[in-house]
Amino acid sequence: MVPEGSDLRTDVGGVRGRVVRVFGPVARPYYSIRLARPLPLPEAARIVGASVVRG
């Protein structure tokens, strides 16, 4: 599980956003994420519902 307040980074180290809330079942939690910058609509639509993967 990724804790609240964690930064989400790209593979090259840039910050994409921050986890602001973790909720749902412990085995498969959901994350509410505040993005660091607004995204264009096509890019935003692609990431809604995407999985968060820890490297």
MODELLER restraints for C-alpha pairs under 7 A, 6 or more apart:
rsr = mdl.restraints
at = mdl.atoms
rsr.add(forms.Gaussian(group=physical.xy_distance, feature=features.Distance(at['CA:4:A'], at['CA:19:A']), mean=5.10, stdev=0.5))
rsr.add(forms.Gaussian(group=physical.xy_distance, feature=features.Distance(at['CA:4:A'], at['CA:20:A']), mean=5.39, stdev=0.5))
rsr.add(forms.Gaussian(group=physical.xy_distance, feature=features.Distance(at['CA:4:A'], at['CA:21:A']), mean=5.62, stdev=0.5))
rsr.add(forms.Gaussian(group=physical.xy_distance, feature=features.Distance(at['CA:4:A'], at['CA:22:A']), mean=6.36, stdev=0.5))
rsr.add(forms.Gaussian(group=physical.xy_distance, feature=features.Distance(at['CA:5:A'], at['CA:18:A']), mean=6.01, stdev=0.5))
rsr.add(forms.Gaussian(group=physical.xy_distance, feature=features.Distance(at['CA:5:A'], at['CA:19:A']), mean=5.25, stdev=0.5))
rsr.add(forms.Gaussian(group=physical.xy_distance, feature=features.Distance(at['CA:5:A'], at['CA:20:A']), mean=5.86, stdev=0.5))
rsr.add(forms.Gaussian(group=physical.xy_distance, feature=features.Distance(at['CA:6:A'], at['CA:18:A']), mean=5.63, stdev=0.5))
rsr.add(forms.Gaussian(group=physical.xy_distance, feature=features.Distance(at['CA:6:A'], at['CA:19:A']), mean=5.46, stdev=0.5))
rsr.add(forms.Gaussian(group=physical.xy_distance, feature=features.Distance(at['CA:7:A'], at['CA:15:A']), mean=6.51, stdev=0.5))
rsr.add(forms.Gaussian(group=physical.xy_distance, feature=features.Distance(at['CA:7:A'], at['CA:17:A']), mean=5.88, stdev=0.5))
rsr.add(forms.Gaussian(group=physical.xy_distance, feature=features.Distance(at['CA:7:A'], at['CA:18:A']), mean=4.46, stdev=0.5))
rsr.add(forms.Gaussian(group=physical.xy_distance, feature=features.Distance(at['CA:7:A'], at['CA:19:A']), mean=6.54, stdev=0.5))
rsr.add(forms.Gaussian(group=physical.xy_distance, feature=features.Distance(at['CA:8:A'], at['CA:15:A']), mean=5.78, stdev=0.5))
rsr.add(forms.Gaussian(group=physical.xy_distance, feature=features.Distance(at['CA:8:A'], at['CA:16:A']), mean=5.48, stdev=0.5))
rsr.add(forms.Gaussian(group=physical.xy_distance, feature=features.Distance(at['CA:8:A'], at['CA:17:A']), mean=5.18, stdev=0.5))
rsr.add(forms.Gaussian(group=physical.xy_distance, feature=features.Distance(at['CA:8:A'], at['CA:18:A']), mean=5.63, stdev=0.5))
rsr.add(forms.Gaussian(group=physical.xy_distance, feature=features.Distance(at['CA:9:A'], at['CA:15:A']), mean=4.33, stdev=0.5))
rsr.add(forms.Gaussian(group=physical.xy_distance, feature=features.Distance(at['CA:9:A'], at['CA:16:A']), mean=5.36, stdev=0.5))
rsr.add(forms.Gaussian(group=physical.xy_distance, feature=features.Distance(at['CA:10:A'], at['CA:16:A']), mean=6.50, stdev=0.5))
rsr.add(forms.Gaussian(group=physical.xy_distance, feature=features.Distance(at['CA:15:A'], at['CA:36:A']), mean=6.97, stdev=0.5))
rsr.add(forms.Gaussian(group=physical.xy_distance, feature=features.Distance(at['CA:16:A'], at['CA:35:A']), mean=5.86, stdev=0.5))
rsr.add(forms.Gaussian(group=physical.xy_distance, feature=features.Distance(at['CA:16:A'], at['CA:36:A']), mean=5.39, stdev=0.5))
rsr.add(forms.Gaussian(group=physical.xy_distance, feature=features.Distance(at['CA:17:A'], at['CA:33:A']), mean=6.47, stdev=0.5))
rsr.add(forms.Gaussian(group=physical.xy_distance, feature=features.Distance(at['CA:17:A'], at['CA:34:A']), mean=5.43, stdev=0.5))
rsr.add(forms.Gaussian(group=physical.xy_distance, feature=features.Distance(at['CA:17:A'], at['CA:35:A']), mean=4.00, stdev=0.5))
rsr.add(forms.Gaussian(group=physical.xy_distance, feature=features.Distance(at['CA:17:A'], at['CA:36:A']), mean=4.56, stdev=0.5))
rsr.add(forms.Gaussian(group=physical.xy_distance, feature=features.Distance(at['CA:18:A'], at['CA:33:A']), mean=5.54, stdev=0.5))
rsr.add(forms.Gaussian(group=physical.xy_distance, feature=features.Distance(at['CA:18:A'], at['CA:34:A']), mean=5.40, stdev=0.5))
rsr.add(forms.Gaussian(group=physical.xy_distance, feature=features.Distance(at['CA:18:A'], at['CA:35:A']), mean=6.51, stdev=0.5))
rsr.add(forms.Gaussian(group=physical.xy_distance, feature=features.Distance(at['CA:19:A'], at['CA:31:A']), mean=6.50, stdev=0.5))
rsr.add(forms.Gaussian(group=physical.xy_distance, feature=features.Distance(at['CA:19:A'], at['CA:32:A']), mean=5.96, stdev=0.5))
rsr.add(forms.Gaussian(group=physical.xy_distance, feature=features.Distance(at['CA:19:A'], at['CA:33:A']), mean=4.56, stdev=0.5))
rsr.add(forms.Gaussian(group=physical.xy_distance, feature=features.Distance(at['CA:19:A'], at['CA:34:A']), mean=6.53, stdev=0.5))
rsr.add(forms.Gaussian(group=physical.xy_distance, feature=features.Distance(at['CA:20:A'], at['CA:32:A']), mean=5.63, stdev=0.5))
rsr.add(forms.Gaussian(group=physical.xy_distance, feature=features.Distance(at['CA:20:A'], at['CA:33:A']), mean=5.56, stdev=0.5))
rsr.add(forms.Gaussian(group=physical.xy_distance, feature=features.Distance(at['CA:20:A'], at['CA:34:A']), mean=6.52, stdev=0.5))
rsr.add(forms.Gaussian(group=physical.xy_distance, feature=features.Distance(at['CA:21:A'], at['CA:31:A']), mean=5.79, stdev=0.5))
rsr.add(forms.Gaussian(group=physical.xy_distance, feature=features.Distance(at['CA:21:A'], at['CA:32:A']), mean=4.99, stdev=0.5))
rsr.add(forms.Gaussian(group=physical.xy_distance, feature=features.Distance(at['CA:22:A'], at['CA:29:A']), mean=6.53, stdev=0.5))
rsr.add(forms.Gaussian(group=physical.xy_distance, feature=features.Distance(at['CA:22:A'], at['CA:30:A']), mean=5.79, stdev=0.5))
rsr.add(forms.Gaussian(group=physical.xy_distance, feature=features.Distance(at['CA:22:A'], at['CA:31:A']), mean=4.73, stdev=0.5))
rsr.add(forms.Gaussian(group=physical.xy_distance, feature=features.Distance(at['CA:22:A'], at['CA:32:A']), mean=6.41, stdev=0.5))
rsr.add(forms.Gaussian(group=physical.xy_distance, feature=features.Distance(at['CA:23:A'], at['CA:29:A']), mean=5.72, stdev=0.5))
rsr.add(forms.Gaussian(group=physical.xy_distance, feature=features.Distance(at['CA:23:A'], at['CA:30:A']), mean=5.31, stdev=0.5))
rsr.add(forms.Gaussian(group=physical.xy_distance, feature=features.Distance(at['CA:23:A'], at['CA:31:A']), mean=6.49, stdev=0.5))
rsr.add(forms.Gaussian(group=physical.xy_distance, feature=features.Distance(at['CA:24:A'], at['CA:30:A']), mean=5.73, stdev=0.5))
